C-alpha cells in the first residue's frame, strides 16, 4: 500500500515509520521545514519530484497513493483533509480533527459523502492498558458504572516544553489545551462511559507561566540568564542531558551538543518560560454528565512531576483504580463492612514497546487492516471521534463563559455554522 505523508514532524514520522516498517511505501512527502522534508525523503527513498513544501502542492498532483497521513499543525487539518478526501485518499488524521467544531463536522460530512475512511489518531483506545480497563467495565465485575475520576498529569517539564515554549502555546495558533492535549481523554471518557456526553462545566486558567512569576534577575532567554544553572526550567537543564530523545529531539535535527546549544540560543525553546507569548491554560478541571447518567470529573494539570494518567472508576459493586505509569489496574469488590476482606485483583497489562503504551503502533495496524478489508472500519473512525471534540470545545466555552454547556445545543450551533 502507498501512503503520502503530509507533515513530517514527530507524530507524522512515527506513523510513517510504522507503516514503512510493515512493508508499505511512503510515496510522497509534504513538509514546510526543509530539513525535516529532506530527512523524510532520504529515509523513505522519496524522489525530489514527490517532495513538496506544502500539503496544497502535494494535493494538487494526481493521486499518488491509497492513503494520506496528515500530521500538520491543528489549524491546517481542515484545508488538507477535505481536498485529500476529494482527491481519493483515505486518511490517518492526527488529532485534533480541527480546533473548530464546525470544521470538525465538515470533515466528518466529507468523509460520509466521499466514502473515505478517516481514522483519527486517538491512540489511547489501542493501548493494552486502557483496553483492559474497558474490558473490566464491560465484564460487569464492578457492576454498573456510576462515576469516574480521571487525571491527566501533564508533567511540569512537558507543559513548559509543549504548551509554554512550543507549538501548542497559543490557542489562536493551535488549539486550547483541553482540545490539543486532552481530546484523547474526552475520547477515553466517552468510550469507557459507553455514552455520549449531555452537559459540561469547566474551570481553569493560566496561573503560573506568566511574567509576574519570573524570578528576580532572570532574562528573556536562558542563554543570557544568570540563573541558567539553577532554574528548573533552564533550557540547558531541560534539553542537553536528553540529546537524541524527546523533548531535545524536537529542537533541531542536529542533536550534537553544539547543535542543541545553538537551537537554545536562537530558537523558541531557549526562551524564558515566564516570558513567552503563551496563552493556554496550565490547569483545568472539567465536570461532565453523560446521557446514561454517569458523571465524571477530569483534572488536567501541568503541576505534576510525572507524565501519566490515573483513573478511579466507581461502580455499584466495586471500584477500579488505575495508574498508567505503574501499568497497574486494581479491581476491588465492595465489602459488607470495614473488617470483611473481599480481596482485590491486580492486572498488569501487556507492555508494548511503542509510544502511548502501544497505541502508536496499534492505530497504524488497525488502519492498515481496515484498508486491507479485514474489518469495515477502525476503532477511531471519525464518527466515533467527533464526540470527544464537541466535548473539548464545549468545555472550553464553559471555561470562558462560566456557564454549563449542553452538548446538544452546542453541536446544533456548530452545525448551523457549517450550513452558512
Secondary structure, 3 states (H helix, E strand, C coil): CEEEEECCCHHHHHHHHHHHHCCCEEEEEECCCHHHHHHHHHHHCCCHHHEECCHHHHHCCCCCCCEEEECCCHHHHHHHHHHHHHHCCEEEECCCCCCCHHHHHHHHHHHHHHCCCEEECCHHHHCHHHHHHHHHHHHCCCCCEEEEEEEEECCHHHHHHHHHHCCCCCCCCCCCHHHHCCHHHHHHHHHHHCCCEEEEEEEEECCCCCHHHCCCCCCCEHHHCCCCCCCCCCHHHHHHHHCCCCCHHHHCCCCCHHHHHHHHHHCHHHECCCCCCCCCCCEEEEEEEECCCCEEEEEEECCCCCCEEEEEEEECCEEEEEECCCCEEEEEECCCCCCCCCCEEEECCCCCCCCHHHHHHHHHHHHHHHHCCCCCCCCCEHHHHHHHHHHHHHHHHHHHHCCCEEHHHHHHHHHHHHCC
